[in-house]
Amino acid sequence: MMETRWAYLIHLLAWTLPVIGIQLALLVNHYKARAGEVLRAVLPPALVIGVYLSIADHLAISTGIWNFGEGRHVGVYVGAVPLEEVLFFLLTSILVSLGLALFTALLRLKEARAS
């Protein structure tokens, strides 16, 4: 088990970036020329949710509702929120948004085959 201040960031990027890469490849393959349009529709709401959750986390940390142990983060903060937490909120929101776009595409394919 990795016990360094880089562990959270490394694990976060190691499990999210490959999945986001696969999602993007599938999305581009399915939507082809419309992929850019779909991404412009899907990514802004994900970023808004990620920012919202980061603000909520900032408020919770600032008021002492919770905290993070020293030495568990790289030491870069956005307000009171460790960088890794902000990235977690942004990346998971992107994963969910891309997943929903792909799920919608899958449903449409299934409906088209059924008709």
N, C-alpha and C positions, 0 to 999 in steps of 0.2 A: 504494500500500500504506500502510495506517495504521500509523504508528510512534509511538504514544503509550502511556502506561501504561494507558489505557482500551481499547486495541485488543483484547486478549484478551476482556475482558468484553463489549464491543460485538459482536464476532464470535460469541461463544458464544451470547448471547441472540438475535442476529439469525438464526442458523440453527436453534436449538432451539425457541424459543417458537412460531414459525409451525407447525412440524411437530407439536408437542404440541397446539396449538390444533386442527389438522386431525384428529389422532388422537382428541381428546376429542369433537369434533363427530361423527365417524363412530361412535364408541363409544356416545354418547348416542342417536344416530339408530337404531342397531341394537338396543341393549338397552332403550331407552325407559325404562319405570318401574323396571327393574332396574339402570339405569346407576349409581346411587349404591352399590348393593350390590357391583357389579363393581369399582368404583373402590376401595371399602373393602377388597376382597380383593387388588387388584393393587398399590396404592400403598405400603402398609406394607413389603412385601418389597423394593421398589425403594429406599425410604428406608433400610432396614437395610443393603442392599448399598452404597449411596452413603456411608453413615457408615463402614462397614467399610473401604472403599477410602480414605476420607479419613484414617482412623487409620493404615492401612498407609503412606500417603504421609507422614504426620506422622513415623512411625518412621524411614522412609527419609531424610527431610530432616534429622531430628535427629541421625542417626548419620553424616551426611555422604555417604550413598550417591549422592544427587543434590541439586541446588539449582536455584534460579531466578535469572536475572540481575536485577540491580537495575534499577528503572525499568520493568520489564515487567508490573507488576501495580499495582492501585490502592493498594496498601499496607495493606489490611485482611487480617489473618491470623486463622485459627482454629487455635490452637496454632502450629505452624510452617508450616502450609499456607496458601497464598494463597487468599483468598475465591473467586477464579475457579476454582481447582482443585476446591474443595469443590462449587461449583455445577456444574462439569463432571461430577463423579462422580454427583451427585444427578440432574441433568437427563438424562444419558445412561442411567442406570438407569431413570428414568421412561419415556424413549423406548422402551427395550427392553421393559419391562413392558406398556406400552400396546400396542405392536406385537404382542406375543404374545397379548394379549387379543383384538385385532382378527383376528389370524391364526386363532385358535381359532374365532372367530365365522364367519370365511370358510369354514373346513373344515366346520363344522356346516351352513352353508347349502348347500354343495356336496353333503354327504351327504344332506341332506333332499331335494334336487332329484333325486338319483340313486335314491332309494327310491320 
